[in-house]
Amino acid sequence: MRTISRAASIAAIALGACAPAVTSDPPRVTVVSEPREQTVDQQVAHALGRLTFGTRPGDLQRVREMGVDRWIETQLAPRQINDAAAVEFLKRYPTLELSAGELLRDYAGAQQLRRMIARRDSGRASAEDSAAVRKAAREAQRVTIEIQSAKVARALLSERQLEEVMVDFWENHFSVFLGKGQVRYFLTDYDRAIRAHALGSFREMLGSVARSPAMLFYLDNAQSSVEPDRPTLASRQVAIRGGRGAPRRPPGQARPGTRMPPSEVPPPERRRGLNENYARELLELHTLGVDGGYTQQDVINVARALTGWTIDNPRTGGGGSFVFRPQMHDAGSKTVLGTSLPAGRGIEDGEQVLDILARHPATARFIATKLARRFVSDTPPASLVDRAAATFIRTNGQIGEVVRTIVTSPEFFSNAAYRSKVKTPFELVTSTLRALNALPDATQRTALAVRQLGQPIFGKETPNGYPDVADAWLNTGAILNRINFGTMVAAGQIPGVRLDRWPTARTVASAPREQQVDAVIGSLLGGNASPDTREILITGRNPFLEANPGAIVDSVMVDDDDPPTMMVGGDRAMRRAGANRRTPQLEGLAQVIGLALGSPEFQRR
């Protein structure tokens, strides 16, 4: 992007928690064996910037007193941390307590009504029908609003900040799109499945994701079935629900590996054939990586191994949960990455594939690279990736140990890593809320702010997830939106933000401008700001905005009584989003705060 004069410091962005209560034995303390380039204060700020969703008032002092290494070890043991405040606030989201089957039963009424109307002779909807469908659609939207809003609330409130960062990492790594069919009703279960293993066993999490209805539906494995000319297990074999384990063979069952007789062929709606979507993404995006050494034949055989991994249909009395259906499974022999899978087996085929992938060296390197990119830099040092991958292999995929290797390393605490990462929209919104000591918001509005900045929550349509590099998030329009977001926050247009809740504001509200600027730089920018940023805060003039006429654009605020029809990508999401309000013009301390939030220093972590 071309820049001019003092806009350079703003445009350069385009180029480039408090100490929690411990409820059990204190964590171990890392022994620092190598010198660190960062000063002690930089280490504290850096750790808080990377291992949390932003520094809250008082965090720097508390972590400095505790010691950064002890604080890191505390965060690596989240079960020892008292998170009562977050747990209490989450009770405001009743749908989070429900299973997928209960959500489908209680909130998917609009789909059922539409099907009922379509089956009528006329196929036409009366006024009463239309009103009923609209009401049911609003109820269905509640599921989306609560899962998105709760994600923001957890990032804001939770004392288990590293765990929340890792949940966000894995939900992006194993990305699903809530706008596809019934996926939204599976997301609460999906979040629980990932959350249980976010710092635990990669293999266990991989299995939970593979059995998740959200993933099975999103990547179409739920409909993947044995080809008609392939051997299968007999249909009399009992379906398996839940986790690992081979089905027991009932007496008199046909010999495994034989073809099913015509009377036992699945009904037409099940005879959809092999679907490779999940198998391909499992190899390319979830485990080995695109250069992981697999072939197209491996994709096919992984897909064959995972036939029969499907969803118990709630419309026919099922619970919308995982089920293995032997009659859909290809029981022939297979070879995956050089390992033979014998004929005549059922769910064991898929489980062995996951075992192979979870312990593969390419998986170790792929996961280590992504974690190092998340915590250290867009181009992480090869030496660090090597050590993290070795830890993955040595510990059999223990995620917490891999993270520990990365976040206690000299590379993590290097000068090159300091403020080298650009915040994603989600990180920008949540770090802003935390920095200003905001109250949590149980409506959809903060989640919608994330969407407006370009990252709708669970809104990535393609399975590769949102990127974690600066270039993907920064262009002229994105920078303008970020600057305007800072202005909106300072003007009180974001729920939960009141400047009188921010301790610094209370101490300098009536102070001279330069004193206000010093205080804001100290509190929001870590005490460091470029000369250009400081001059912008002093003068109230942002050359980047002046160089881009039209930067003051209409911002959309949401009326609680009229939520958007779909809080995912595309203009349709904003079709019913309430009244437009122009970005406000600020003065005094509010102006200083708004400009600081839009500065390059705050945009980085």
C-alpha positions in Angstrom: 0.0 0.0 0.0 1.3 3.5 -0.9 1.6 5.9 2.0 2.4 9.6 2.4 4.2 11.7 5.0 3.1 11.1 8.6 0.6 8.5 7.4 3.5 6.1 7.2 3.3 5.0 10.8 -0.4 4.1 10.5 -0.1 2.5 7.1 2.9 0.5 8.3 0.4 -1.8 10.0 -0.5 -3.0 6.5 3.1 -4.3 6.1 3.6 -5.8 8.8 -5.3 -11.5 32.4 -4.8 -11.0 35.5 -3.2 -13.6 37.9 -6.0 -16.1 38.6 -6.9 -17.8 41.7 -5.2 -21.3 42.0 -7.5 -23.9 43.4 -5.0 -26.8 43.9 -1.2 -27.4 44.2 0.8 -24.6 42.5 2.2 -25.3 39.1 5.8 -26.1 38.4 8.0 -23.2 37.5 10.0 -23.3 34.3 13.8 -23.1 34.8 15.1 -20.5 32.3 18.3 -22.0 30.9 19.0 -19.5 28.1 19.2 -15.7 28.2 16.2 -13.8 26.9 16.5 -10.7 24.6 13.4 -9.0 26.0 13.5 -7.1 29.2 11.5 -8.4 32.2 8.7 -5.8 31.5 8.7 -6.7 27.9 8.4 -10.4 28.7 5.4 -9.7 30.9 3.7 -7.6 28.2 4.6 -10.1 25.5 3.3 -13.1 27.4 0.0 -11.3 28.2 -0.3 -10.2 24.5 0.2 -13.7 23.1 -1.3 -16.0 25.7 -4.5 -14.0 26.5 -7.0 -12.0 24.5 -5.5 -8.8 25.8 -4.2 -7.1 28.9 -6.7 -5.8 31.5 -6.0 -3.0 33.9 -3.7 -4.3 36.6 -2.5 -7.4 34.7 1.0 -6.2 34.1 1.7 -5.5 37.7 0.1 -8.8 38.9 2.0 -10.9 36.4 5.3 -9.1 37.1 4.8 -9.8 40.8 4.0 -13.4 40.2 6.8 -13.9 37.7 6.1 -14.5 34.0 7.2 -18.1 34.0 5.1 -19.1 37.0 2.1 -17.3 35.4 2.7 -19.3 32.1 2.7 -22.5 34.0 -0.5 -21.6 35.8 -2.2 -20.9 32.5 -1.0 -24.3 31.2 -3.0 -26.0 34.0 -6.4 -24.4 33.4 -8.3 -26.9 35.7 -6.4 -25.4 38.6 -7.8 -21.9 37.9 -11.0 -20.7 39.5 -13.2 -19.4 36.6 -16.4 -18.9 38.5 -17.2 -15.4 37.1 -17.2 -16.7 33.5 -19.2 -19.8 34.4 -21.8 -17.6 36.1 -22.1 -15.2 33.2 -22.5 -18.1 30.7 -25.7 -19.1 32.5 -27.3 -16.3 30.5 -27.1 -18.5 27.4 -29.6 -21.3 27.9 -28.9 -23.0 24.6 -25.3 -23.7 25.7 -26.6 -26.3 28.1 -28.5 -28.2 25.5 -27.4 -31.1 23.3 -27.6 -31.1 19.6 -30.7 -33.2 19.7 -32.4 -30.8 22.1 -31.5 -27.8 20.0 -32.8 -29.5 16.8 -36.0 -30.4 18.7 -36.6 -27.0 20.2 -35.2 -24.5 17.8 -35.3 -26.0 14.3 -39.1 -25.3 13.9 -38.8 -23.0 10.9 -37.4 -25.8 8.7 -40.1 -28.2 9.8 -42.8 -25.6 9.1 -41.5 -24.9 5.7 -41.5 -28.6 4.9 -45.0 -29.0 6.2 -46.2 -26.1 4.0 -44.4 -27.4 1.0 -46.2 -30.8 1.4 -49.6 -29.2 1.2 -51.6 -29.5 -2.0 -51.3 -25.9 -2.9 -47.8 -25.4 -1.5 -48.8 -21.9 -0.6 -48.2 -20.3 2.8 -51.0 -18.4 4.5 -50.4 -15.2 6.4 -50.6 -17.2 9.6 -48.1 -19.7 8.2 -45.6 -16.9 7.3 -45.9 -15.3 10.8 -45.3 -18.7 12.4 -42.2 -19.3 10.2 -40.8 -15.9 11.0 -41.3 -16.5 14.7 -39.6 -19.9 14.5 -36.7 -18.4 12.5 -36.1 -15.8 15.2 -36.0 -18.7 17.7 -33.5 -20.5 15.5 -31.4 -17.4 15.3 -31.1 -17.5 19.1 -28.8 -20.5 18.7 -26.4 -18.6 16.5 -26.5 -15.5 18.6 -25.7 -17.3 21.8 -22.8 -19.5 20.5 -21.2 -16.4 18.9 -21.8 -14.0 21.8 -20.6 -16.6 24.3 -17.3 -16.9 22.5 -16.7 -13.2 22.9 -17.8 -13.3 26.6 -15.4 -16.2 27.4 -12.5 -14.3 25.8 -13.4 -11.3 27.8 -14.1 -12.9 31.2 -12.3 -16.2 31.5 -9.4 -16.4 33.9 -8.3 -19.4 31.8 -7.1 -17.2 29.1 -4.6 -19.6 27.4 -7.2 -22.3 27.3 -9.6 -19.8 25.5 -6.8 -18.9 23.1 -6.2 -22.6 22.3 -10.0 -23.3 21.9 -10.1 -20.4 19.4 -7.0 -21.9 17.7 -8.5 -25.3 17.3 -11.9 -24.2 16.3 -10.2 -22.3 13.5 -7.9 -25.2 12.7 -10.9 -27.6 12.6 -13.1 -24.9 11.0 -16.8 -25.5 10.3 -19.4 -23.1 8.8 -22.5 -22.4 10.8 -24.4 -21.2 7.7 -24.5 -24.7 6.2 -27.7 -26.6 6.9 -28.0 -27.8 10.5 -24.4 -27.1 11.5 -25.5 -24.3 13.9 -27.4 -26.8 16.0 -24.2 -28.9 16.4 -21.9 -26.1 17.4 -22.5 -26.2 21.2 -21.5 -29.9 21.2 -18.6 -29.1 18.9 -17.3 -26.5 21.2 -17.5 -28.9 24.1 -15.6 -31.6 22.2 -12.7 -29.2 21.3 -12.7 -27.5 24.7 -12.2 -30.9 26.5 -8.9 -31.4 24.7 -7.6 -27.9 23.8 -4.4 -28.4 25.9 -4.6 -32.2 26.1 -4.1 -35.1 23.6 -4.2 -34.3 19.9 -5.3 -37.8 19.1 -8.2 -37.6 21.5 -9.3 -34.2 20.0 -8.9 -35.6 16.5 -11.2 -38.4 17.4 -13.8 -36.1 19.0 -13.8 -33.9 15.9 -14.1 -36.9 13.6 -17.2 -38.0 15.5 -18.6 -34.5 15.8 -21.9 -34.1 13.9 -20.8 -30.5 13.1 -17.8 -31.8 11.1 -19.6 -34.9 9.7 -22.4 -32.6 8.4 -20.2 -29.8 7.2 -17.8 -31.9 5.2 -20.5 -34.4 4.1 -19.0 -37.5 5.7 -22.4 -38.2 7.2 -23.7 -39.2 3.8 -20.5 -41.0 2.6 -21.4 -44.6 2.0 -19.9 -47.8 0.5 -20.1 -47.9 -3.3 -22.7 -50.4 -4.5 -20.1 -52.8 -5.9 -17.9 -52.9 -2.8 -18.0 -55.4 0.1 -19.7 -54.2 3.2 -20.7 -55.4 6.7 -24.1 -57.1 7.0 -26.9 -54.7 7.7 -28.0 -56.7 10.7 -24.9 -55.5 12.6 -25.8 -53.2 15.4 -25.0 -49.5 15.0 -22.4 -48.1 17.3 -23.0 -44.8 19.0 -20.3 -42.7 20.7 -16.6 -43.5 20.9 -14.2 -46.2 20.0 -14.9 -49.9 19.9 -15.7 -52.6 17.3 -19.3 -53.8 17.0 -20.1 -57.3 18.1 -21.1 -59.6 15.4 -24.6 -61.0 15.9 -25.1 -64.8 15.5 -25.8 -65.9 12.0 -24.4 -62.7 10.4 -23.1 -63.0 6.9 -19.3 -63.4 6.7 -17.5 -59.9 6.8 -16.1 -58.9 3.4 -19.1 -60.3 1.4 -21.5 -58.1 -0.6 -24.9 -57.4 0.9 -27.8 -59.3 -0.6 -30.3 -57.0 -2.4 -32.8 -57.2 0.5 -30.1 -55.7 2.8 -29.0 -52.8 0.6 -29.5 -49.4 2.3 -32.5 -47.4 1.2 -32.0 -45.0 -1.8 -31.4 -42.0 0.4 -28.4 -43.8 1.9 -26.9 -45.0 -1.4 -25.0 -41.8 -2.1 -21.6 -43.4 -2.6 -18.2 -42.4 -1.4 -17.7 -38.7 -0.4 -14.0 -37.6 -0.2 -14.5 -34.2 1.3 -13.7 -34.9 4.9 -11.0 -37.4 4.1 -9.2 -34.8 1.9 -9.4 -32.0 4.6 -8.5 -34.5 7.3 -5.2 -35.1 5.5 -4.5 -31.6 4.1 -5.9 -29.2 6.8 -6.2 -31.2 10.0 -3.1 -33.4 10.2 -0.4 -33.9 7.5 -0.6 -30.6 5.7 -0.7 -30.1 1.9 2.9 -31.3 1.5 2.5 -34.2 4.0 3.3 -36.9 1.5 -0.1 -38.4 0.9 -1.6 -39.4 -2.5 -5.0 -39.3 -4.1 -5.3 -43.0 -3.4 -4.7 -42.3 0.3 -7.5 -39.8 0.2 -9.8 -42.4 -1.3 -8.8 -45.1 1.2 -9.2 -42.8 4.1 -12.7 -41.9 2.8 -13.5 -45.6 2.5 -12.2 -46.2 6.1 -14.6 -43.5 7.4 -17.7 -44.7 5.6 -20.5 -45.4 8.1 -19.3 -42.5 10.4 -22.6 -40.6 10.3 -25.3 -38.8 12.4 -28.2 -40.4 14.1 -31.1 -38.7 12.4 -33.3 -36.8 15.0 -36.2 -36.7 12.5 -36.4 -40.5 12.8 -36.0 -40.7 16.6 -32.3 -40.2 16.8 -30.5 -37.7 18.9 -28.5 -35.8 16.3 -25.3 -37.5 17.7 -22.5 -39.6 16.2 -23.4 -43.2 15.1 -21.5 -45.8 13.2 -23.7 -47.6 10.7 -22.1 -50.9 9.6 -24.4 -51.2 6.5 -22.8 -48.0 5.1 -19.2 -49.1 5.7 -16.8 -50.4 3.1 -15.4 -53.5 4.7 -12.8 -54.2 2.0 -9.1 -54.1 2.6 -7.3 -50.7 2.4 -3.8 -49.2 2.5 -3.3 -45.8 4.0 0.2 -44.2 4.0 1.7 -47.6 3.6 -0.2 -49.3 6.4 -2.6 -52.1 5.6 -6.1 -52.2 7.0 -7.4 -55.7 6.8 -10.8 -56.6 5.3 -13.9 -57.4 7.4 -13.6 -54.6 10.0 -16.0 -51.8 10.9 -15.4 -48.7 13.0 -11.8 -49.9 13.7 -10.8 -48.8 10.2 -11.5 -45.1 10.9 -9.9 -45.3 14.4 -6.7 -46.8 13.0 -6.6 -44.1 10.3 -6.8 -41.5 13.1 -4.0 -43.3 15.0 -1.8 -43.3 11.9 -2.4 -39.6 11.2 -2.0 -38.5 14.8 1.5 -40.0 15.2 2.8 -39.2 11.8 5.9 -36.9 11.7 4.3 -34.7 9.1 1.4 -34.1 11.4 3.8 -33.2 14.2 5.6 -30.6 12.0 2.4 -29.2 10.6 0.8 -28.6 14.0 4.1 -27.3 15.5 4.4 -24.8 12.6 0.8 -23.5 13.1 1.3 -23.2 16.8 4.6 -21.4 16.4 3.0 -19.1 13.9 0.2 -18.3 16.3 2.4 -17.6 19.3 5.7 -16.3 17.8 5.6 -14.8 14.3 4.1 -15.1 10.8 7.3 -16.9 9.7 8.4 -18.8 12.8 12.1 -19.8 13.1 12.8 -23.3 11.8 14.8 -24.2 14.9 11.7 -23.6 17.1 9.4 -25.6 14.8 11.9 -28.5 14.9 11.9 -28.5 18.7 8.1 -28.2 19.0 7.6 -31.0 16.5 10.1 -33.2 18.4 8.1 -32.5 21.6 4.9 -33.5 19.8 6.5 -36.8 18.8 8.1 -37.4 22.2 4.9 -36.8 24.2 2.6 -38.6 21.7 0.9 -35.4 20.8 0.4 -33.7 24.2 -0.6 -30.2 23.1 0.2 -28.5 26.4 3.8 -29.7 26.2 4.1 -28.5 22.6 2.8 -25.1 23.7 5.1 -25.0 26.7 8.1 -25.7 24.4 7.1 -22.7 22.2 6.1 -20.1 24.8 9.1 -20.6 27.1 11.6 -20.6 24.2 14.2 -18.0 23.5 12.5 -17.4 20.1 9.3 -16.5 21.9 11.0 -14.0 24.1 13.2 -12.6 21.3 13.2 -9.0 20.2 12.1 -10.0 16.7 8.9 -11.6 18.1 7.9 -8.6 20.2 4.8 -6.9 18.7 5.4 -8.8 15.5 1.8 -10.2 15.2 -1.2 -8.3 13.9 -4.4 -8.9 15.8 -7.2 -10.6 13.9 -10.6 -8.8 14.1 -11.7 -11.2 16.9 -8.5 -10.4 18.9 -8.9 -6.7 18.2 -12.4 -6.6 19.6 -11.8 -8.7 22.6 -8.5 -7.0 23.5 -10.2 -3.6 23.3 -12.9 -4.8 25.6 -10.4 -6.2 28.1 -8.1 -3.1 27.9 -11.0 -0.8 28.8 -12.3 -3.1 31.6 -15.6 -3.5 29.7 -18.6 -5.3 31.0 -19.6 -8.5 29.1 -22.5 -8.2 26.6 -25.0 -11.0 26.3 -26.5 -9.7 23.1 -25.2 -10.3 19.5 -23.7 -6.8 19.2 -20.1 -7.4 20.1 -20.1 -10.5 17.9 -21.5 -8.4 15.1 -18.6 -6.0 15.6 -16.2 -8.8 14.9 -18.1 -9.6 11.8 -18.0 -6.0 10.6 -14.3 -6.1 10.8 -14.2 -9.1 8.6 -14.2 -12.3 10.7 -17.7 -13.6 11.4 -17.6 -16.1 14.2 -17.9 -19.6 12.8 -18.5 -17.8 9.5 -15.7 -19.1 7.3 -17.4 -20.9 4.4 -14.3 -22.8 3.3 -12.7 -25.4 5.6 -9.3 -23.8 5.7 -10.2 -21.4 8.6 -9.2 -17.8 9.0 -5.6 -17.0 8.2 -3.1 -16.1 11.0 -0.8 -13.7 9.1 -0.9 -10.0 8.8 -1.2 -9.7 5.0 -4.6 -11.4 5.1 -6.1 -8.8 7.4 -4.7 -5.5 6.3 -5.6 -3.4 3.3 -6.7 0.2 3.1 -10.4 -0.6 3.8 -9.5 -2.9 6.7 -7.3 -0.3 8.3 -10.0 2.3 8.0 -12.5 0.0 9.6 -10.1 -0.6 12.5 -9.6 3.1 13.1 -13.3 3.7 12.9 -13.9 0.8 15.4 -11.6 2.6 17.9 -13.6 5.8 17.5 -16.9 3.9 18.0 -15.6 2.3 21.2 -14.4 5.6 22.6 -17.8 7.1 21.8 -19.7 4.4 23.8 -21.2 2.7 20.8 -20.0 -0.7 21.7 -21.9 -2.5 24.5 -20.3 -2.8 27.9 -17.7 -0.1 27.3 -17.9 3.0 29.6 -14.8 5.1 29.9 -15.7 5.8 33.6 -15.0 2.0 34.2 -11.4 2.4 32.9 -9.2 3.4 35.9 -6.9 5.6 33.8 -9.8 7.7 32.6 -10.8 8.5 36.1 -7.4 9.9 37.0 -6.8 12.1 33.9 -10.3 13.1 32.8 -9.6 16.8 33.6 -5.8 16.7 32.9 -4.1 18.7 30.1 -3.9 17.0 26.7 -0.3 16.0 26.9 -0.8 14.3 30.3 -3.8 12.5 28.9 -1.7 11.3 26.0 1.0 10.0 28.3 -1.5 8.2 30.4 -3.2 6.6 27.4 0.1 5.5 25.9 1.1 4.0 29.3 -2.1 2.1 29.8 -3.2 1.1 26.2 0.1 1.0 24.3 2.4 -0.5 26.8 4.3 2.7 27.4 5.7 2.8 23.9 4.5 4.8 20.9 6.2 6.1 17.8 6.7 9.9 17.4 4.1 9.8 14.7 1.6 8.1 16.8 2.2 10.5 19.7 1.7 13.5 17.4 -1.6 12.0 16.2 -2.8 11.7 19.8 -1.6 15.2 20.6 -3.1 16.9 17.6 -6.2 14.8 17.1 -5.4 14.6 13.4 -4.8 11.3 11.7 -3.0 11.8 8.3 -4.0 8.3 7.2 -7.7 9.4 7.4 -6.9 12.7 5.7 -5.2 10.8 2.9 -8.2 8.6 2.4 -11.3 10.7 1.9 -14.5 8.9 2.7 -12.9 7.1 5.7 -15.7 8.3 7.9 -18.2 5.7 6.8 -21.6 4.6 8.0 -21.3 2.2 10.9 -24.1 -0.3 11.6 -25.5 -0.6 15.1 -27.8 -3.4 15.9 -31.3 -3.1 17.3 -31.7 -5.9 19.9 -35.3 -6.4 18.8 -34.5 -6.8 15.2 -31.5 -9.1 14.8 -29.8 -9.8 11.5 -31.2 -12.8 9.7 -27.8 -14.5 9.5 -24.7 -13.4 11.4 -22.3 -14.9 8.8 -20.5 -13.6 5.7 -22.2 -11.5 3.0 -24.4 -8.5 2.9 -27.5 -10.6 3.7 -26.2 -10.7 7.3 -26.9 -7.0 7.6 -30.2 -6.8 5.8 -32.2 -6.2 8.9 -29.4 -4.8 11.1 -31.2 -1.7 12.4 -30.4 2.0 11.9 -27.2 3.4 10.4 -25.2 5.8 12.5 -22.3 7.8 11.3 -18.9 7.4 13.0 -18.9 10.0 15.7 -16.5 13.0 16.0 -14.8 12.9 19.4 -13.0 15.5 21.5 -10.8 15.5 24.6 -9.9 12.2 26.3 -12.3 10.2 24.3 -10.6 11.3 21.1 -7.2 10.3 22.5 -8.5 6.9 23.4 -10.2 6.4 20.1 -7.0 7.3 18.1 -4.9 5.1 20.4 -7.1 2.1 19.8 -6.7 2.7 16.0 -2.9 3.0 16.2 -0.4 0.5 14.8 0.9 -0.1 18.4 -2.6 -1.3 19.6 -3.3 -3.3 16.5 -0.3 -5.5 17.2 0.3 -8.1 19.9 
